[in-house]
């Protein structure tokens, strides 16, 4: 009986050793940073690191995100759709794949997946990219009866608040917005104004004012209309 036990133990040890010797090496894939918060127009770099305890062969590597794919070639960098994907071999069992995204816009934000096909199997790792508020640009137009404030290329969409002095007169305004191909918004607000008065139009986004602008309506105030009348007569002579 003891001899049988010894034989069984030996067989179990031998089977385990053979099994471990033939085991496929574990491939580890990690993206960094795991979360990216970018400014509008900023350049973002995402890195994917692949490593294994043993040497492995890369079949194909790519980044998937924002409805596009970026292939990472084995040698030369590949430029495509505003991104640059580059592969670097640190050793025969360590590789990195770097994706550079220029001019980040809201339409580019979302989940980016690094996917690797290799002799050790298929693995993927995820990075999340978000875009912060974009203040955009401001302009306005005015005539004798109305003033319009325009905030172009902002993100996310906001609300235009109107003030005259300390009085909030936003309820009297008409606001519209539309989204462009980059995921940015053009916000317009039209207010009926009195000639020669000063107003403030401010863009409210995410619980705070992102932009404050002071505008003056065109035309003359009632108390100065006689001056305007005289100036008009002079222009006619």
VODOFI-178313 format. One record per residue (C-alpha): residue number from 0; residue in one letter; chain; x, y, z. Coordinates in Angstrom, 2 decimals. Last residue first. Layout:
<nodes>
<node i="NUM" aa="a" ch="A" x="X" y="Y" z="Z"/>
...
</nodes>
This chain:
<nodes>
<node i="236" aa="x" ch="A" x="-27.09" y="118.81" z="-46.26"/>
<node i="235" aa="x" ch="A" x="-28.67" y="115.40" z="-45.58"/>
<node i="234" aa="x" ch="A" x="-25.98" y="114.34" z="-43.13"/>
<node i="233" aa="x" ch="A" x="-26.54" y="117.55" z="-41.19"/>
<node i="232" aa="x" ch="A" x="-30.24" y="116.76" z="-40.90"/>
<node i="231" aa="x" ch="A" x="-29.51" y="113.36" z="-39.43"/>
<node i="230" aa="x" ch="A" x="-27.12" y="114.87" z="-36.93"/>
<node i="229" aa="x" ch="A" x="-29.89" y="117.27" z="-35.87"/>
<node i="228" aa="x" ch="A" x="-32.36" y="114.42" z="-35.41"/>
<node i="227" aa="x" ch="A" x="-29.82" y="112.37" z="-33.49"/>
<node i="226" aa="x" ch="A" x="-29.24" y="115.32" z="-31.19"/>
<node i="225" aa="x" ch="A" x="-33.03" y="115.71" z="-30.75"/>
<node i="224" aa="x" ch="A" x="-33.23" y="112.01" z="-29.84"/>
<node i="223" aa="x" ch="A" x="-30.90" y="112.43" z="-26.89"/>
<node i="222" aa="x" ch="A" x="-33.45" y="112.06" z="-24.07"/>
<node i="221" aa="x" ch="A" x="-35.09" y="109.16" z="-25.90"/>
<node i="220" aa="x" ch="A" x="-31.85" y="107.22" z="-26.06"/>
<node i="219" aa="x" ch="A" x="-30.10" y="107.00" z="-29.37"/>
<node i="218" aa="x" ch="A" x="-29.62" y="104.09" z="-31.75"/>
<node i="217" aa="x" ch="A" x="-27.71" y="100.82" z="-31.32"/>
<node i="216" aa="x" ch="A" x="-27.94" y="98.60" z="-28.28"/>
<node i="215" aa="x" ch="A" x="-24.92" y="98.40" z="-26.05"/>
<node i="214" aa="x" ch="A" x="-23.35" y="95.06" z="-25.13"/>
<node i="213" aa="x" ch="A" x="-21.57" y="93.76" z="-22.03"/>
<node i="212" aa="x" ch="A" x="-20.35" y="90.16" z="-22.17"/>
<node i="211" aa="x" ch="A" x="-19.96" y="87.57" z="-19.41"/>
<node i="210" aa="x" ch="A" x="-18.79" y="84.02" z="-20.27"/>
<node i="209" aa="x" ch="A" x="-18.75" y="80.70" z="-18.38"/>
<node i="208" aa="x" ch="A" x="-21.39" y="81.58" z="-15.82"/>
<node i="207" aa="x" ch="A" x="-21.91" y="78.63" z="-13.51"/>
<node i="206" aa="x" ch="A" x="-24.23" y="75.68" z="-12.86"/>
<node i="205" aa="x" ch="A" x="-23.00" y="73.57" z="-15.76"/>
<node i="204" aa="x" ch="A" x="-23.24" y="76.27" z="-18.40"/>
<node i="203" aa="x" ch="A" x="-24.70" y="79.80" z="-18.16"/>
<node i="202" aa="x" ch="A" x="-23.57" y="82.20" z="-20.91"/>
<node i="201" aa="x" ch="A" x="-23.97" y="85.87" z="-19.97"/>
<node i="200" aa="x" ch="A" x="-25.60" y="88.77" z="-21.80"/>
<node i="199" aa="x" ch="A" x="-25.21" y="92.18" z="-20.18"/>
<node i="198" aa="x" ch="A" x="-27.13" y="95.20" z="-21.40"/>
<node i="197" aa="x" ch="A" x="-26.40" y="98.90" z="-22.02"/>
<node i="196" aa="x" ch="A" x="-29.11" y="101.17" z="-23.45"/>
<node i="195" aa="x" ch="A" x="-28.68" y="103.39" z="-26.52"/>
<node i="194" aa="x" ch="A" x="-31.91" y="102.37" z="-28.23"/>
<node i="193" aa="x" ch="A" x="-34.25" y="100.17" z="-26.15"/>
<node i="192" aa="x" ch="A" x="-33.97" y="96.42" z="-26.49"/>
<node i="191" aa="x" ch="A" x="-36.01" y="93.43" z="-27.63"/>
<node i="190" aa="x" ch="A" x="-33.78" y="90.44" z="-26.91"/>
<node i="189" aa="x" ch="A" x="-32.48" y="87.70" z="-29.20"/>
<node i="188" aa="x" ch="A" x="-30.39" y="84.79" z="-27.90"/>
<node i="187" aa="x" ch="A" x="-28.14" y="82.56" z="-29.98"/>
<node i="186" aa="x" ch="A" x="-26.21" y="79.44" z="-28.96"/>
<node i="185" aa="x" ch="A" x="-23.93" y="77.63" z="-31.43"/>
<node i="184" aa="x" ch="A" x="-23.07" y="74.25" z="-29.98"/>
<node i="183" aa="x" ch="A" x="-20.04" y="71.99" z="-30.38"/>
<node i="182" aa="x" ch="A" x="-20.32" y="68.27" z="-31.17"/>
<node i="181" aa="x" ch="A" x="-17.68" y="68.54" z="-33.89"/>
<node i="180" aa="x" ch="A" x="-20.24" y="68.24" z="-36.72"/>
<node i="179" aa="x" ch="A" x="-22.23" y="71.22" z="-35.40"/>
<node i="178" aa="x" ch="A" x="-24.97" y="71.40" z="-32.77"/>
<node i="177" aa="x" ch="A" x="-27.76" y="73.98" z="-32.81"/>
<node i="176" aa="x" ch="A" x="-29.12" y="76.50" z="-30.31"/>
<node i="175" aa="x" ch="A" x="-32.05" y="78.91" z="-30.00"/>
<node i="174" aa="x" ch="A" x="-33.01" y="81.56" z="-27.45"/>
<node i="173" aa="x" ch="A" x="-35.82" y="84.17" z="-27.43"/>
<node i="172" aa="x" ch="A" x="-35.48" y="86.86" z="-24.73"/>
<node i="171" aa="x" ch="A" x="-38.11" y="88.48" z="-22.47"/>
<node i="170" aa="x" ch="A" x="-37.68" y="85.86" z="-19.74"/>
<node i="169" aa="x" ch="A" x="-33.97" y="86.75" z="-19.53"/>
<node i="168" aa="x" ch="A" x="-34.66" y="90.18" z="-18.00"/>
<node i="167" aa="x" ch="A" x="-32.63" y="89.75" z="-14.81"/>
<node i="166" aa="x" ch="A" x="-32.42" y="93.19" z="-13.20"/>
<node i="165" aa="x" ch="A" x="-29.13" y="94.19" z="-11.56"/>
<node i="164" aa="x" ch="A" x="-28.19" y="96.62" z="-14.32"/>
<node i="163" aa="x" ch="A" x="-29.95" y="95.33" z="-17.38"/>
<node i="162" aa="x" ch="A" x="-29.32" y="91.62" z="-17.36"/>
<node i="161" aa="x" ch="A" x="-29.76" y="88.86" z="-19.92"/>
<node i="160" aa="x" ch="A" x="-29.06" y="85.17" z="-19.34"/>
<node i="159" aa="x" ch="A" x="-28.03" y="82.91" z="-22.23"/>
<node i="158" aa="x" ch="A" x="-28.46" y="79.20" z="-21.53"/>
<node i="157" aa="x" ch="A" x="-25.91" y="76.49" z="-22.28"/>
<node i="156" aa="x" ch="A" x="-25.05" y="73.72" z="-24.71"/>
<node i="155" aa="x" ch="A" x="-22.09" y="71.67" z="-23.60"/>
<node i="154" aa="x" ch="A" x="-19.83" y="72.81" z="-25.07"/>
<node i="153" aa="x" ch="A" x="-19.46" y="76.12" z="-26.92"/>
<node i="152" aa="x" ch="A" x="-18.50" y="76.67" z="-30.57"/>
<node i="151" aa="x" ch="A" x="-20.33" y="79.97" z="-31.11"/>
<node i="150" aa="x" ch="A" x="-21.91" y="82.19" z="-28.46"/>
<node i="149" aa="x" ch="A" x="-24.19" y="84.71" z="-30.21"/>
<node i="148" aa="x" ch="A" x="-25.89" y="87.68" z="-28.54"/>
<node i="147" aa="x" ch="A" x="-28.71" y="89.43" z="-30.42"/>
<node i="146" aa="x" ch="A" x="-29.96" y="92.98" z="-29.80"/>
<node i="145" aa="x" ch="A" x="-33.35" y="94.26" z="-30.97"/>
<node i="144" aa="x" ch="A" x="-35.27" y="97.47" z="-31.73"/>
<node i="143" aa="x" ch="A" x="-32.92" y="100.08" z="-33.21"/>
<node i="142" aa="x" ch="A" x="-30.39" y="97.51" z="-34.37"/>
<node i="141" aa="x" ch="A" x="-27.90" y="95.20" z="-32.71"/>
<node i="140" aa="x" ch="A" x="-25.48" y="92.41" z="-33.50"/>
<node i="139" aa="x" ch="A" x="-23.38" y="90.26" z="-31.21"/>
<node i="138" aa="x" ch="A" x="-20.22" y="88.18" z="-31.13"/>
<node i="137" aa="x" ch="A" x="-18.70" y="85.60" z="-28.83"/>
<node i="136" aa="x" ch="A" x="-16.30" y="82.70" z="-29.24"/>
<node i="135" aa="x" ch="A" x="-16.15" y="79.20" z="-27.73"/>
<node i="134" aa="x" ch="A" x="-16.16" y="78.65" z="-23.96"/>
<node i="133" aa="x" ch="A" x="-15.62" y="74.85" z="-24.25"/>
<node i="132" aa="x" ch="A" x="-16.52" y="72.92" z="-21.12"/>
<node i="131" aa="x" ch="A" x="-14.53" y="69.72" z="-20.50"/>
<node i="130" aa="x" ch="A" x="-14.03" y="66.82" z="-22.89"/>
<node i="129" aa="x" ch="A" x="-14.14" y="63.17" z="-21.81"/>
<node i="128" aa="x" ch="A" x="-11.89" y="60.21" z="-22.65"/>
<node i="127" aa="x" ch="A" x="-12.29" y="56.74" z="-21.12"/>
<node i="126" aa="x" ch="A" x="-9.47" y="54.22" z="-21.53"/>
<node i="125" aa="x" ch="A" x="-10.12" y="50.50" z="-22.06"/>
<node i="124" aa="x" ch="A" x="-8.05" y="47.30" z="-22.31"/>
<node i="123" aa="x" ch="A" x="-8.21" y="44.42" z="-24.77"/>
<node i="122" aa="x" ch="A" x="-6.72" y="40.94" z="-25.11"/>
<node i="121" aa="x" ch="A" x="-6.54" y="38.27" z="-27.80"/>
<node i="120" aa="x" ch="A" x="-4.23" y="35.27" z="-27.46"/>
<node i="119" aa="x" ch="A" x="-0.60" y="34.49" z="-26.69"/>
<node i="118" aa="x" ch="A" x="0.45" y="34.48" z="-30.35"/>
<node i="117" aa="x" ch="A" x="-0.95" y="37.98" z="-30.53"/>
<node i="116" aa="x" ch="A" x="-4.07" y="40.00" z="-31.35"/>
<node i="115" aa="x" ch="A" x="-4.25" y="43.22" z="-29.30"/>
<node i="114" aa="x" ch="A" x="-7.16" y="45.58" z="-28.79"/>
<node i="113" aa="x" ch="A" x="-6.80" y="49.00" z="-27.14"/>
<node i="112" aa="x" ch="A" x="-10.31" y="50.29" z="-26.59"/>
<node i="111" aa="x" ch="A" x="-11.19" y="53.99" z="-26.43"/>
<node i="110" aa="x" ch="A" x="-14.51" y="54.85" z="-24.77"/>
<node i="109" aa="x" ch="A" x="-15.98" y="58.30" z="-25.26"/>
<node i="108" aa="x" ch="A" x="-14.94" y="61.73" z="-26.48"/>
<node i="107" aa="x" ch="A" x="-14.19" y="62.51" z="-30.11"/>
<node i="106" aa="x" ch="A" x="-17.49" y="64.33" z="-30.85"/>
<node i="105" aa="x" ch="A" x="-16.77" y="66.62" z="-27.89"/>
<node i="104" aa="x" ch="A" x="-13.60" y="67.84" z="-29.62"/>
<node i="103" aa="x" ch="A" x="-9.93" y="66.95" z="-29.18"/>
<node i="102" aa="x" ch="A" x="-7.59" y="68.85" z="-31.51"/>
<node i="101" aa="x" ch="A" x="-4.98" y="66.10" z="-31.90"/>
<node i="100" aa="x" ch="A" x="-5.33" y="62.48" z="-30.81"/>
<node i="99" aa="x" ch="A" x="-2.06" y="60.61" z="-30.26"/>
<node i="98" aa="x" ch="A" x="-2.29" y="56.82" z="-29.84"/>
<node i="97" aa="x" ch="A" x="0.67" y="54.99" z="-28.33"/>
<node i="96" aa="x" ch="A" x="1.12" y="51.23" z="-28.53"/>
<node i="95" aa="x" ch="A" x="3.68" y="49.70" z="-26.18"/>
<node i="94" aa="x" ch="A" x="5.42" y="46.33" z="-26.34"/>
<node i="93" aa="x" ch="A" x="7.12" y="44.03" z="-23.85"/>
<node i="92" aa="x" ch="A" x="8.01" y="40.34" z="-24.39"/>
<node i="91" aa="x" ch="A" x="10.67" y="40.58" z="-27.09"/>
<node i="90" aa="x" ch="A" x="11.92" y="43.85" z="-25.61"/>
<node i="89" aa="x" ch="A" x="10.88" y="47.52" z="-25.40"/>
<node i="88" aa="x" ch="A" x="9.10" y="47.26" z="-28.76"/>
<node i="87" aa="x" ch="A" x="7.36" y="50.48" z="-29.79"/>
<node i="86" aa="x" ch="A" x="4.20" y="50.82" z="-31.88"/>
<node i="85" aa="x" ch="A" x="2.78" y="54.13" z="-33.05"/>
<node i="84" aa="x" ch="A" x="-0.76" y="55.32" z="-33.67"/>
<node i="83" aa="x" ch="A" x="-1.24" y="58.89" z="-34.86"/>
<node i="82" aa="x" ch="A" x="-4.77" y="60.31" z="-34.94"/>
<node i="81" aa="x" ch="A" x="-6.52" y="62.90" z="-37.10"/>
<node i="80" aa="x" ch="A" x="-8.33" y="60.37" z="-39.25"/>
<node i="79" aa="x" ch="A" x="-5.22" y="58.32" z="-40.03"/>
<node i="78" aa="x" ch="A" x="-1.46" y="58.43" z="-39.71"/>
<node i="77" aa="x" ch="A" x="0.38" y="55.13" z="-39.39"/>
<node i="76" aa="x" ch="A" x="3.72" y="55.02" z="-37.66"/>
<node i="75" aa="x" ch="A" x="6.36" y="52.76" z="-39.28"/>
<node i="74" aa="x" ch="A" x="7.17" y="49.31" z="-37.90"/>
<node i="73" aa="x" ch="A" x="4.59" y="46.74" z="-36.80"/>
<node i="72" aa="x" ch="A" x="1.59" y="48.85" z="-37.63"/>
<node i="71" aa="x" ch="A" x="-0.86" y="50.28" z="-35.06"/>
<node i="70" aa="x" ch="A" x="-4.27" y="50.54" z="-36.72"/>
<node i="69" aa="x" ch="A" x="-6.56" y="53.35" z="-35.61"/>
<node i="68" aa="x" ch="A" x="-10.28" y="52.61" z="-35.69"/>
<node i="67" aa="x" ch="A" x="-13.18" y="55.05" z="-35.88"/>
<node i="66" aa="x" ch="A" x="-16.67" y="55.37" z="-34.39"/>
<node i="65" aa="x" ch="A" x="-15.40" y="57.37" z="-31.38"/>
<node i="64" aa="x" ch="A" x="-13.04" y="54.57" z="-30.36"/>
<node i="63" aa="x" ch="A" x="-11.04" y="51.52" z="-31.36"/>
<node i="62" aa="x" ch="A" x="-7.25" y="51.39" z="-30.99"/>
<node i="61" aa="x" ch="A" x="-5.42" y="48.67" z="-32.90"/>
<node i="60" aa="x" ch="A" x="-2.89" y="45.86" z="-32.70"/>
<node i="59" aa="x" ch="A" x="-2.33" y="42.88" z="-35.05"/>
<node i="58" aa="x" ch="A" x="-0.30" y="39.70" z="-35.07"/>
<node i="57" aa="x" ch="A" x="2.21" y="40.53" z="-32.33"/>
<node i="56" aa="x" ch="A" x="4.49" y="37.60" z="-31.44"/>
<node i="55" aa="x" ch="A" x="5.24" y="36.53" z="-27.90"/>
<node i="54" aa="x" ch="A" x="8.33" y="36.03" z="-25.70"/>
<node i="53" aa="x" ch="A" x="7.56" y="34.78" z="-22.22"/>
<node i="52" aa="x" ch="A" x="6.40" y="36.35" z="-18.94"/>
<node i="51" aa="x" ch="A" x="4.12" y="38.62" z="-20.93"/>
<node i="50" aa="x" ch="A" x="3.72" y="42.33" z="-21.54"/>
<node i="49" aa="x" ch="A" x="1.48" y="44.75" z="-23.45"/>
<node i="48" aa="x" ch="A" x="1.32" y="48.45" z="-22.64"/>
<node i="47" aa="x" ch="A" x="-1.34" y="50.71" z="-24.20"/>
<node i="46" aa="x" ch="A" x="-0.72" y="54.45" z="-24.14"/>
<node i="45" aa="x" ch="A" x="-3.15" y="57.28" z="-24.84"/>
<node i="44" aa="x" ch="A" x="-1.92" y="60.78" z="-25.76"/>
<node i="43" aa="x" ch="A" x="-4.32" y="63.74" z="-25.95"/>
<node i="42" aa="x" ch="A" x="-3.79" y="66.99" z="-27.87"/>
<node i="41" aa="x" ch="A" x="-6.08" y="69.80" z="-26.68"/>
<node i="40" aa="x" ch="A" x="-8.62" y="71.57" z="-28.91"/>
<node i="39" aa="x" ch="A" x="-11.28" y="71.61" z="-26.20"/>
<node i="38" aa="x" ch="A" x="-9.71" y="70.63" z="-22.87"/>
<node i="37" aa="x" ch="A" x="-9.28" y="66.98" z="-22.00"/>
<node i="36" aa="x" ch="A" x="-10.28" y="64.75" z="-19.08"/>
<node i="35" aa="x" ch="A" x="-8.58" y="61.37" z="-19.51"/>
<node i="34" aa="x" ch="A" x="-9.41" y="58.19" z="-17.56"/>
<node i="33" aa="x" ch="A" x="-7.43" y="54.92" z="-17.48"/>
<node i="32" aa="x" ch="A" x="-4.15" y="56.79" z="-18.09"/>
<node i="31" aa="x" ch="A" x="-2.77" y="54.53" z="-19.24"/>
<node i="30" aa="x" ch="A" x="-3.95" y="51.32" z="-20.84"/>
<node i="29" aa="x" ch="A" x="-2.98" y="47.85" z="-19.61"/>
<node i="28" aa="x" ch="A" x="-2.56" y="44.51" z="-21.38"/>
<node i="27" aa="x" ch="A" x="-1.16" y="41.40" z="-19.67"/>
<node i="26" aa="x" ch="A" x="-0.57" y="38.23" z="-21.69"/>
<node i="25" aa="x" ch="A" x="-0.36" y="35.04" z="-19.63"/>
<node i="24" aa="x" ch="A" x="2.05" y="32.44" z="-21.00"/>
<node i="23" aa="x" ch="A" x="0.35" y="29.36" z="-22.45"/>
<node i="22" aa="x" ch="A" x="0.93" y="26.36" z="-20.19"/>
<node i="21" aa="x" ch="A" x="3.13" y="23.57" z="-21.61"/>
<node i="20" aa="x" ch="A" x="5.62" y="23.54" z="-18.73"/>
<node i="19" aa="x" ch="A" x="2.82" y="23.86" z="-16.21"/>
<node i="18" aa="x" ch="A" x="1.05" y="20.80" z="-17.57"/>
<node i="17" aa="x" ch="A" x="4.24" y="18.76" z="-17.70"/>
<node i="16" aa="x" ch="A" x="5.02" y="19.66" z="-14.08"/>
<node i="15" aa="x" ch="A" x="1.46" y="18.90" z="-12.92"/>
<node i="14" aa="x" ch="A" x="1.45" y="15.49" z="-14.64"/>
<node i="13" aa="x" ch="A" x="4.83" y="14.59" z="-13.08"/>
<node i="12" aa="x" ch="A" x="3.67" y="15.62" z="-9.59"/>
<node i="11" aa="x" ch="A" x="0.43" y="13.59" z="-9.91"/>
<node i="10" aa="x" ch="A" x="2.34" y="10.54" z="-11.18"/>
<node i="9" aa="x" ch="A" x="4.83" y="10.75" z="-8.32"/>
<node i="8" aa="x" ch="A" x="2.03" y="10.99" z="-5.77"/>
<node i="7" aa="x" ch="A" x="0.35" y="7.91" z="-7.27"/>
<node i="6" aa="x" ch="A" x="3.60" y="5.90" z="-7.22"/>
<node i="5" aa="x" ch="A" x="4.27" y="6.83" z="-3.59"/>
<node i="4" aa="x" ch="A" x="0.73" y="5.83" z="-2.62"/>
<node i="3" aa="x" ch="A" x="1.09" y="2.48" z="-4.40"/>
<node i="2" aa="x" ch="A" x="4.39" y="1.78" z="-2.55"/>
<node i="1" aa="x" ch="A" x="2.72" y="2.59" z="0.79"/>
<node i="0" aa="x" ch="A" x="0.00" y="0.00" z="0.00"/>
</nodes>
